[in-house]
Amino acid sequence: MIKVLKEWFHHYFSDPQAVFLAITLLAVFTILMTMSEILAPLLVSLAIAYLLDGVITSLQQWHFPRILAVGVVYSTFMTLLIFLVVVVLPLVEYQFTQLVQEFPSMVAKGYQILKELPEKYPIISVEQVEGVIYSIRTKVAEISRTILPHTLDYIPIIITLMVYSILVPLLVLFFLMDKEKIINWLVSLLPNEHTVATKIWIEMDAQMGNYIRGKVYEIFLVGTFTYFPFIYFNLNYASLLAVLVGLSVIIPYVGAVVVTIPVLIVAYVQWGLDANFLWVAGSYFFIQAMDGNILVPLLFSEAVKIHPVAIIVAVLVFGGLWGFWGIFFAIPLATLVKALLSAWPRVPPEEPINA
């Protein structure tokens, strides 16, 4: 057993670069696990700056001076951020509050629809309907006990968002303006021989940039194109549901399934099985099909192919470790793991071990 462990350690950790990578990964993981809440504004700012830097680089290729490109991109970012905070966020908050207030009446209407099912469809028994109603009432009671009494718990969240609204834009500006200085300082901390780290960074730089930009574009496009049919048919809570549909693309495979439920429930409670319900449902599923078959291949054509099982495992693992941001970066982190395994320095198996 000791010999096997010795051979394994020699195979993977005899190269100094492998030892450096292992120590770096352990240090980064420890920092993120112990200080993720404290460093959250910094991590969010890094992600946004990384997203914007891709646009700045594109402008520089069109012979824009970097300072001018930073000014244009940052001004656009701040305009969109103000629009989201001033226009979109209050509207979504209002519709969410309205949904909570109307939730009891929606539940009552749902009970009435369920009670009428045995008359319309004799194959469904009264006992089955009563069992479903009892389960729904139990869940509703649990939600009421969990959410409603803890309204004051949202005060720290509001304060956190206010802090973020000040710190994040400043950090993003500093990261964009001083990109070269920050990168040069980080490189100065590396050992003289860091070809493996450079190789991993080059691969991850391309993949991470493609993924983040593509995912932001996908959220915006899916949410926007979903909003149009919702508002055209005057669906209740159209803005709130469109935002949920847009954000659902963050979670591969699972997000689309989960968000379908509230969309169909709201449409069914509002109209029943009439033409409006069918049009809204058809439009929604058409947009989902276009997203999966056209938009995703276009946006992520350069992304590394990862098996769906690996993606789901990455979402579960990194989401469990770091919540929302772990889910958002699950695919890039899975790509990082793949890049590390591919580039990790190894001693050839046939090379003899020195005693």
Secondary structure as UniProt FT lines:
FT   HELIX           2..13
FT   HELIX           16..35
FT   TURN            36..39
FT   HELIX           40..61
FT   TURN            62..63
FT   HELIX           66..83
FT   HELIX           84..88
FT   HELIX           89..120
FT   TURN            122..123
FT   HELIX           126..147
FT   HELIX           148..153
FT   HELIX           154..177
FT   HELIX           179..188
FT   HELIX           195..232
FT   TURN            233..234
FT   TURN            236..237
FT   HELIX           238..248
FT   TURN            249..250
FT   TURN            252..253
FT   HELIX           254..271
FT   HELIX           275..290
FT   HELIX           291..295
FT   HELIX           296..299
FT   TURN            300..302
FT   HELIX           308..328
FT   HELIX           330..343
FT   TURN            349..350
//
